[in-house]
Structures are given as structure tokens and as C-alpha cells.
Amino acid sequence: MSNLRLAIPSTGALYEDSINFLQKKNLEINRLNSRKYTANIPSLKNISVLFQRQSDITMELDNDSADIGIVGLDRYFESRLEKGNLEIMDKNLGFGHAKLVIAIPDSWIDVNSMFDLADISLEFRKKGRNMRIATKYPRLVNRFLRTNDVNFIDIVHISGGLEAAPIMGYADIIADITATGTTLKENDLRIIDDGIVIESQAVMICNYASILIDDEKINLFSTLYERVTNKSAKVFVDNIRKYKTL
């Protein structure tokens, strides 16, 4: 029988919340120890659980290395292939709520909106360089800035320590994920009034092409889907069958 591969975050708050969420759905994970990156679900045979970095999960599904994943909506939209085979199974699992925001130094007292930021970027350009924005989300942020006519920018891709970027001088502003805004405030940064790039939460995603390989895998997927969503899987499965034929 075909195995269904479920990827979940290996560390951090989303790891703990994912474990607890699945347990409440009678899908308790049996992981021998924290250093082991595979596990199983005793109550549902033939499911392999894979522990991955959250930033890699969407790509793992796109590469057919997993069938289902739990990931932040922000990471899903940042990393997915534009014309790939991924679909959201459950758009709000009830945890992992956060916002990807544009944050500027407190000292920029005359900047309160994206319109103001567009003007500031033009001023930077007139002085001979673009405004620099540090972020882990270049794709989402670039699209958001362009939509708001903030055109003269250089995106600095940084994996960590974003809040220090303006102080250290390698960026002028940042775009980062935040749940409360506390860390931004502690580093003398504030969120622009209309500077929310995306409101995120944990979602469950799937690669419908890999699921539709055979009937046994579809049946296993349907059982998991119904436990997670408390809905019949028929409509969802019928829809992903249509996607594959398009």
C-alpha cells in the first residue's frame, strides 16, 4: 500500500502547535526522540511523518518529497511554484497567527503610510541610491511594494536578526513576521499603518498530483482530510481531480 507523507515543522512554536493540533484530531504522532526526523501515526497506518524546517516544507511538496504539509500561509505563498501542483486543504488550523509587516525606524516621524514610504523611496533615489529593505520574504515584499508604488528599492535578503538591520546600517527598513509587535518596538521600529503584507496562520497543504497516484493513496488522504477538517473529502478530492486534468 502507498504511504502518505506528512511534513510538519521540526522546531519552534509551529512544531509544538502542530503536534497538539494533530493529537486533538486523534492523530497522535509517535516520535522516538527529538533527534529522529521521521515518525508515524499509530491510529492511522501507512502515514510517514517527516520533520522539516518550516521554510523548506512548501518546496518539499513541490518537489514531490512529501504529499501533505503544515506550514505558515506566509511561507506557502513565498515559496510555492506559481504553476505547481499544491493546494490548501485547510486554510486556518487555528494557530500560528502572525502578520508580515513593513516596519520603519521610530525616527521617521513623517512616515505613516505606504504613500509616504513611496515618497521617501523617491527621495533616496534623488540622493543617488535606492531605499534598502531587509526581509526573509523577498517575493511577497517586492510584490507588495510594487503594488503600492514603492519602486526605488533594493531588497536585502537576510535569514535572521532583521530588527538590527537599520541600526547596523545594511538596510533602511525591514519587512518581518510578527505576532505582537513587541520585538519591533524594543528595537525602535514601528509598523506602517497600512503596511501589512499578509495576515498569516498555519495551514495544511497538499500536492494533489502525488496524492492522485493511486486509489489507496486517495483513500488514505481522504481519511486524514476528514479527521482534520471534520468535512467529507469527496468535494475536495473531486476538485483536485479536475485540477490534474486542466
C-alpha positions as CSV (number, residue, x, y, z in Angstrom):
1,M,0.0,0.0,0.0
2,S,1.2,3.5,-0.8
3,N,2.4,5.6,2.1
4,L,1.2,9.1,2.6
5,R,4.0,11.5,3.6
6,L,3.1,14.3,6.1
7,A,5.7,17.1,6.6
8,I,5.5,19.2,9.8
9,P,7.9,21.9,11.2
10,S,10.8,20.3,13.1
11,T,11.2,23.0,15.7
12,G,9.7,26.1,17.2
13,A,6.1,27.2,18.1
14,L,4.6,25.7,14.9
15,Y,6.1,22.3,15.8
16,E,4.5,22.2,19.2
17,D,1.2,23.6,17.9
18,S,1.2,21.1,15.0
19,I,1.7,18.2,17.4
20,N,-1.0,19.4,19.7
21,F,-3.4,20.0,16.8
22,L,-3.0,16.5,15.4
23,Q,-3.3,15.0,18.8
24,K,-6.7,16.7,19.2
25,K,-7.8,15.2,15.9
26,N,-6.9,11.7,17.1
27,L,-3.7,11.7,15.0
28,E,-1.1,11.5,17.8
29,I,2.4,11.2,16.5
30,N,4.8,8.6,17.7
31,R,8.3,10.1,17.6
32,L,11.0,8.1,19.3
33,N,13.2,11.1,20.2
34,S,13.7,14.7,19.2
35,R,16.7,13.9,17.1
36,K,14.8,11.5,14.9
37,Y,13.3,13.2,11.8
38,T,10.7,10.6,10.9
39,A,7.7,9.3,12.9
40,N,4.4,7.5,12.4
41,I,0.7,7.9,13.5
42,P,-0.4,4.7,15.2
43,S,-4.1,5.5,14.8
44,L,-3.7,5.8,11.0
45,K,-1.4,3.3,9.4
46,N,0.7,4.0,6.3
47,I,1.4,7.6,7.1
48,S,5.0,8.7,7.4
49,V,5.6,11.9,9.3
50,L,8.6,13.9,8.2
51,F,10.1,16.7,10.4
52,Q,11.4,19.5,8.2
53,R,12.4,23.2,8.6
54,Q,9.2,25.2,8.0
55,S,10.9,27.3,5.3
56,D,11.6,24.0,3.3
57,I,8.2,22.3,3.6
58,T,6.5,24.0,0.7
59,M,9.4,23.3,-1.6
60,E,9.5,19.7,-0.4
61,L,5.9,19.3,-1.5
62,D,6.6,21.0,-4.8
63,N,9.5,18.5,-5.3
64,D,7.2,15.5,-4.6
65,S,9.2,14.7,-1.5
66,A,6.1,15.0,0.7
67,D,2.3,14.8,0.0
68,I,0.9,16.9,2.8
69,G,2.4,19.6,5.0
70,I,1.7,22.1,7.8
71,V,3.2,25.5,7.2
72,G,2.5,29.2,7.7
73,L,0.5,30.8,5.0
74,D,3.3,33.4,4.6
75,R,5.8,30.6,3.8
76,Y,3.4,28.9,1.5
77,F,2.9,32.0,-0.7
78,E,6.6,32.9,-0.6
79,S,7.9,29.5,-1.6
80,R,5.4,27.8,-3.8
81,L,5.8,27.3,-7.5
82,E,3.5,29.6,-9.5
83,K,2.3,26.8,-11.7
84,G,2.9,23.9,-9.3
85,N,0.6,21.2,-8.0
86,L,-0.1,22.5,-4.5
87,E,-3.4,23.2,-2.9
88,I,-4.6,24.4,0.5
89,M,-6.5,21.7,2.3
90,D,-7.4,23.7,5.4
91,K,-6.8,27.4,5.4
92,N,-6.9,28.0,9.1
93,L,-5.8,25.4,11.6
94,G,-6.4,27.7,14.5
95,F,-2.8,28.5,15.4
96,G,0.3,30.3,14.2
97,H,-1.4,33.6,13.7
98,A,1.0,36.4,12.7
99,K,1.5,39.3,10.2
100,L,4.2,40.1,7.7
101,V,4.6,43.8,8.1
102,I,6.6,46.8,6.8
103,A,8.4,48.4,9.8
104,I,10.4,51.6,9.8
105,P,12.6,53.4,12.4
106,D,10.7,55.4,15.0
107,S,12.8,58.4,13.9
108,W,10.9,58.6,10.6
109,I,8.2,60.7,12.2
110,D,6.7,62.0,9.0
111,V,6.2,58.5,7.5
112,N,2.8,56.9,8.4
113,S,1.5,55.2,5.2
114,M,2.7,53.3,2.2
115,F,2.1,56.6,0.2
116,D,4.6,58.3,2.5
117,L,7.0,55.5,2.0
118,A,6.8,55.8,-1.8
119,D,7.8,59.5,-1.4
120,I,10.7,58.5,0.8
121,S,11.9,56.0,-1.7
122,L,11.9,58.7,-4.3
123,E,14.0,60.9,-2.0
124,F,16.5,58.1,-1.6
125,R,16.7,57.8,-5.4
126,K,17.3,61.5,-5.8
127,K,20.2,61.2,-3.4
128,G,21.8,58.5,-5.6
129,R,20.7,55.2,-4.2
130,N,17.6,53.0,-3.6
131,M,15.9,52.5,-0.3
132,R,17.0,49.2,1.2
133,I,14.6,46.8,2.9
134,A,15.8,43.7,4.8
135,T,13.5,40.7,4.7
136,K,13.2,36.9,4.6
137,Y,10.3,37.2,2.2
138,P,11.7,38.9,-1.0
139,R,8.9,37.6,-3.2
140,L,5.9,38.7,-1.2
141,V,7.5,42.0,-0.1
142,N,8.6,43.0,-3.6
143,R,5.1,42.4,-4.9
144,F,3.5,44.4,-2.1
145,L,5.9,47.3,-2.5
146,R,5.3,47.5,-6.3
147,T,1.6,47.3,-5.8
148,N,1.9,50.4,-3.5
149,D,4.1,52.3,-6.0
150,V,7.2,52.0,-3.8
151,N,9.5,51.5,-6.7
152,F,13.0,52.6,-5.9
153,I,14.1,49.7,-3.6
154,D,16.8,47.2,-3.1
155,I,15.7,44.0,-1.2
156,V,18.4,42.7,1.2
157,H,17.7,39.0,1.9
158,I,18.6,38.2,5.5
159,S,17.8,34.9,7.3
160,G,17.9,36.3,10.9
161,G,18.4,39.4,13.0
162,L,16.2,41.7,10.9
163,E,15.4,44.1,13.6
164,A,19.1,45.1,13.9
165,A,19.4,45.9,10.2
166,P,18.6,49.6,10.3
167,I,20.8,50.2,13.3
168,M,23.7,48.3,11.8
169,G,23.3,50.2,8.5
170,Y,22.8,47.5,6.0
171,A,19.1,48.3,5.5
172,D,16.9,51.3,6.0
173,I,13.7,49.5,6.8
174,I,12.5,45.9,7.3
175,A,9.7,43.5,6.5
176,D,9.3,40.8,9.0
177,I,6.8,38.4,10.5
178,T,5.4,39.4,13.9
179,A,2.7,38.2,16.3
180,T,2.6,41.0,18.8
181,G,5.0,43.7,17.5
182,T,6.9,43.7,20.8
183,T,10.3,42.9,19.3
184,L,9.9,45.6,16.8
185,K,9.1,48.2,19.5
186,E,12.1,47.0,21.6
187,N,14.3,47.8,18.6
188,D,12.8,51.3,17.9
189,L,10.8,50.2,14.9
190,R,7.1,50.7,14.2
191,I,4.7,49.2,11.7
192,I,3.3,51.5,9.0
193,D,-0.4,51.9,9.3
194,D,-1.3,50.2,6.0
195,G,1.9,48.1,5.9
196,I,0.5,44.6,6.4
197,V,1.8,42.5,3.6
198,I,-0.1,39.4,4.6
199,E,-2.0,38.1,7.6
200,S,-0.8,34.6,8.2
201,Q,-1.8,31.4,10.1
202,A,-1.0,27.8,10.0
203,V,-2.5,26.0,7.0
204,M,-2.4,22.4,5.8
205,I,-1.4,22.0,2.1
206,C,-1.1,19.1,-0.3
207,N,0.4,18.1,-3.6
208,Y,-2.6,16.8,-5.4
209,A,-0.6,15.3,-8.2
210,S,1.3,13.0,-5.8
211,I,-1.9,12.1,-3.9
212,L,-3.8,11.1,-7.1
213,I,-1.3,8.4,-8.0
214,D,-3.5,5.5,-6.9
215,D,-6.8,4.8,-5.2
216,E,-5.2,3.5,-2.0
217,K,-3.4,6.8,-1.5
218,I,-6.5,8.8,-2.3
219,N,-8.5,6.8,0.4
220,L,-5.7,7.3,3.0
221,F,-5.7,11.1,2.1
222,S,-9.5,11.2,2.4
223,T,-9.4,9.7,5.9
224,L,-6.8,12.2,7.0
225,Y,-8.6,15.1,5.4
226,E,-11.9,14.2,7.2
227,R,-10.2,13.9,10.6
228,V,-8.5,17.3,10.2
229,T,-11.4,19.3,8.7
230,N,-14.4,17.4,10.0
231,K,-15.8,17.6,6.5
232,S,-16.4,15.0,3.8
233,A,-13.4,14.6,1.5
234,K,-15.4,14.0,-1.6
235,V,-15.8,17.6,-2.8
236,F,-12.1,18.3,-2.3
237,V,-10.9,15.1,-4.0
238,D,-13.3,15.8,-6.9
239,N,-11.8,19.3,-7.3
240,I,-8.2,18.2,-7.3
241,R,-9.0,15.5,-9.9
242,K,-10.2,18.4,-12.1
243,Y,-7.0,20.4,-11.4
244,K,-4.9,17.5,-12.6
245,T,-6.8,17.3,-15.9
246,L,-6.5,21.0,-16.7
